[in-house]
């Protein structure tokens, strides 16, 4: 998943599609795959927010809203899919945070009525990539290097 995000960050659509194709065929349940992608997104979002808290300046609700808008804007700017898929990925985060697999399945089914599985996966990847970029920026890391390091760390664990 981080590899696909790295491909998005470097504008390598072919690489992203290849990695996501493999992921799609690895999971037996599409909703579970999207839920896993959301978990990674939430992990890096929490890490980005924790960085602010560690510096003694927790974000206000206005700043959090602004950060969410930035992430959505960045996800759209990658231009890997349409708005429906990116917004579906963002909406799904609340259900995943609550660990409500039933609601995630309902949301995935509703989104599937509007767009393809590929687009939903691309939207989740764009949102993950945008979140990784914000995390990298907020922790003073270069985006591409931070994502690359996550790829290496993740592959070393497996």
N, C-alpha and C positions, 0 to 999 in steps of 0.2 A: 504494500500500500504506500509506504514511504517512497519506494522506487517510482511508482506512478506519479506521486506528487513531485518528485525531483524532475521527472520528465516534463510535467506541466510547467514547472518553474523555468526550465530551459527551453520552453516552446518546442518540445519534441513530441508532437502529436502521435507520430507512429510508435514511438517507444511507450507512450502512455497507453495507447490502444492495445498494444501487444501484452503489456503487463496486466492490464485490466481484463483482457480476454482470458488470460490464464487464471486470474483470480475468480472470475465469473464461473469458470468450469471446475474450480476447486471446491467451491461451496455447493452443498446440495440444496440450501435454502437461501434464496436471494435476499430476503429480509434480514437474515443473519449476517450476510456479507455487508449490507448497508449499515447494520447496527454496529458491526466491528469497525467500520470506517468512521462512524459517528463517535465511537469510544475513543479512537485516536484523536479525532478533532477536539473532543471535550478535554482530553488529557493535555493537549498543547494549549488550549484556551485557558484552562485552569493554571497551567504553568506561566502563561503570559500575565494573567491577573495576579498570581502569587508574587511575581517579580515586583509589581507595583506595591503590593502589601509589604514585601520585605524591605522596600525602600522607605517605608513609613508613610506612604501616601496612597491609601486605598482609593480606588476610583469611585467617584460619585455616580449616581444613576445616570446623569447626563453624559458623563465620560464613558460609561459602559455602553450606553445607547450609541454614542458616536463610534466607539470601537466596533460594535456589531455592524453598523452601517459601513464602516471601512472594510471589514472582512467581506461583507456581501458585495460591495463595489469591486473589491479586488478579485473575488471569485468570478464575477461577471466579466471583468477585464481580461481574464485568461482566454475567453472566447472558445471554450471547449464544448459548450452546450448552451441551451437556451435558459431563459430565466425560470421557467417552471421547474426544471431539474435542480437548479441551485437553491431555489426557495424551498423545494421539497426537502432537500438535505438540511437546510437550516431549521425548518419546522420540526423535523424528526429529532433534533438534538434534545428538545424538552422531554420527549417520551423516553429517549435513551437515558437521559440523566436520571429519570425516575425509575429506570430499569423496567419499563412497561412494554414487554415484548408483544403483548396482544395489541396495544395501541400502535406500536411500530408496524406491525403487520397490516393493520387497518390503513395507516397512512401510506404504506408502500403500495397497497392495492389501489388506493385512490389515485396516487401519482401515476401508477401504471396505466390507468385509464386515460391519462393526459399525454404521456410520453413513453418512450421505449426504455427497456431495461438498461441499454447502453447509455442513454442520456442520463438516466438516474444515477448510474455509477459514475459517469463523467461529472455530474453536478456535485456528488459527494466528494469526488477527488479535487475538484476546483475549490470547494469549501475547505477541505483539509489543507490544501496548498496555501490558500489565503491565510488560514489560521497559523500555519507554520511560519509564514512570512511575518505576521504580526508578532508571534513569539520570538522569532529571530531578532526583529527590530527592537523589541522591548528589552531583550537581554543583551543587546550590543553585539550581536553576531551578524556576519554576512549571511544573507538568505541562502544562497546556494550551498555554502559550506555547512551551515547548520542542518539543512535538510540532508545533505550527503552524509554527515556524521550520524544522523538518526538512522539512515539506511544501513550504514555499516554496523552500528550498535545493534540494530534489530536483527540483521542477518547473522551476527556473531552469537546471538542468543539461541538461534535455531540451528 
